[in-house]
Amino acid sequence: MATVLKIRDLAVTYPDGTQALRGVDLDLAEGECLALAGESGSGKSTLLRVLLSLLPKGSRVTGSAVVDDDGTSLEAVGADRATLRRLRGGLLGYVGQDPHAAADPLWSVGRHLREAWRARRMRPAKGAAEERAEAVGITQARARLRQYPHQWSGGMLQRAHIAGAGVHGPLVTLADEPTSALDAGLAATTLAVLRADARALLLVCHDLRHVAAVADRVAVLYAGRVVETGVDVPARPRHPYTKALVAAAPRPGHGLPEELPGTSPDLRRELTGCAFAPRCGLALESCHREDPVLDDGVACPVVPR
Ligand SMILES: Nc1ncnc2c1ncn2[C@@H]1O[C@H](COP(=O)(O)OP(=O)(O)OP(=O)(O)O)[C@@H](O)[C@H]1O
């Protein structure tokens, strides 16, 4: 399958000196769902913000993030206005965290959906909004789209956002914790709808259990670096950080989850060695000096190959 998104050595420093991403390499193939996992502050949302050029003024970005549309490559890092117009809502669809927070309570749900055309100075063909809504499982769409966000459940409203994100058939859909405001049952079906609707999906999700059902591959971020990537990460974590992350997730019938030891590093300071080493029970002396690179899907010298 063709690679539709190629990220190389991507680094982001916010204006206050926070190094949110520190050299990330990732590929996403057509038809694939890649999940980005990692605890709060690991850089997941920052990566999506780079692709959509939504970083605050004064942020420093180096490296590259190329969207490849059938041989035409568009660089998201430092994109000019014309490129941005092609990327945002065109080649890149976006679904956010909280469907109610992302909606204007005074607009009908149909108006929200039609905005996906208007934002690109287009008019939806007759019945096109209803057709999109039905494609993501909203029944009686004509009547329901006349209703307002407060008349919709979170799960249904998130489907409307998914419908809106997919209006122009984006090559890549970016979803930032799209189920964090939903209960567990709704989360699973919403993710399945999102997965079915997207051509390629970059899914930010801190909960590895949800990821397991929909993602083809998982990349685990820690302090702005990919520390592990693979197909079987939620079931068979290898990096000590990923293991701790899995153990920290509550699982029915497994007793109380184990809290991750220690605290996340201060990303405003220069980090030497593996950023996880101060919290890692298996760290070698060299881990405090050398930052391990990804080798066979895991950035850790302790993990057997
Ligand atoms: N505008 C900003 N200015 C300065 N630092 C920021 C800004 N936005 C995010 N950060 C910092 O950058 C780092 C990465 O944040 P980011 O939001 O990308 O993490 P995340 O993994 O998406 O976390 P969460 O799951 O909580 O959304 C964190 O240390 C965060 O505090």
PDBQT file of the ligand as one rigid body, heavy atoms in Angstrom, charges set to zero:
ROOT
HETATM    1  N1  LIG A 401       0.860  26.025  23.644  1.00  0.00    +0.000 N 
HETATM    2  C1  LIG A 401       1.771  25.402  24.365  1.00  0.00    +0.000 A 
HETATM    3  N2  LIG A 401       2.804  26.081  24.920  1.00  0.00    +0.000 NA
HETATM    4  C2  LIG A 401       3.744  25.449  25.656  1.00  0.00    +0.000 A 
HETATM    5  N3  LIG A 401       3.747  24.121  25.897  1.00  0.00    +0.000 NA
HETATM    6  C3  LIG A 401       2.745  23.407  25.383  1.00  0.00    +0.000 A 
HETATM    7  C4  LIG A 401       1.702  23.993  24.588  1.00  0.00    +0.000 A 
HETATM    8  N4  LIG A 401       0.840  23.014  24.222  1.00  0.00    +0.000 NA
HETATM    9  C5  LIG A 401       1.320  21.865  24.743  1.00  0.00    +0.000 A 
HETATM   10  N5  LIG A 401       2.459  22.103  25.433  1.00  0.00    +0.000 N 
HETATM   11  C6  LIG A 401       3.300  21.119  26.130  1.00  0.00    +0.000 C 
HETATM   12  O1  LIG A 401       3.844  20.255  25.139  1.00  0.00    +0.000 OA
HETATM   13  C7  LIG A 401       3.932  18.934  25.635  1.00  0.00    +0.000 C 
HETATM   14  C8  LIG A 401       3.147  18.005  24.728  1.00  0.00    +0.000 C 
HETATM   15  O2  LIG A 401       1.776  18.368  24.809  1.00  0.00    +0.000 OA
HETATM   16  P1  LIG A 401       0.638  17.634  23.951  1.00  0.00    +0.000 P 
HETATM   17  O3  LIG A 401      -0.628  18.371  24.180  1.00  0.00    +0.000 OA
HETATM   18  O4  LIG A 401       1.102  17.464  22.569  1.00  0.00    +0.000 OA
HETATM   19  O5  LIG A 401       0.591  16.209  24.678  1.00  0.00    +0.000 OA
HETATM   20  P2  LIG A 401      -0.487  15.059  24.580  1.00  0.00    +0.000 P 
HETATM   21  O6  LIG A 401       0.257  13.799  24.569  1.00  0.00    +0.000 OA
HETATM   22  O7  LIG A 401      -1.412  15.323  23.446  1.00  0.00    +0.000 OA
HETATM   23  O8  LIG A 401      -1.248  15.223  25.954  1.00  0.00    +0.000 OA
HETATM   24  P3  LIG A 401      -2.826  15.102  26.277  1.00  0.00    +0.000 P 
HETATM   25  O9  LIG A 401      -3.142  13.645  26.164  1.00  0.00    +0.000 OA
HETATM   26  O10 LIG A 401      -2.945  15.636  27.668  1.00  0.00    +0.000 OA
HETATM   27  O11 LIG A 401      -3.545  15.959  25.247  1.00  0.00    +0.000 OA
HETATM   28  C9  LIG A 401       3.395  18.993  27.079  1.00  0.00    +0.000 C 
HETATM   29  O12 LIG A 401       4.501  19.146  27.934  1.00  0.00    +0.000 OA
HETATM   30  C10 LIG A 401       2.534  20.228  27.073  1.00  0.00    +0.000 C 
HETATM   31  O13 LIG A 401       2.463  20.805  28.366  1.00  0.00    +0.000 OA
ENDROOT
TORSDOF 0
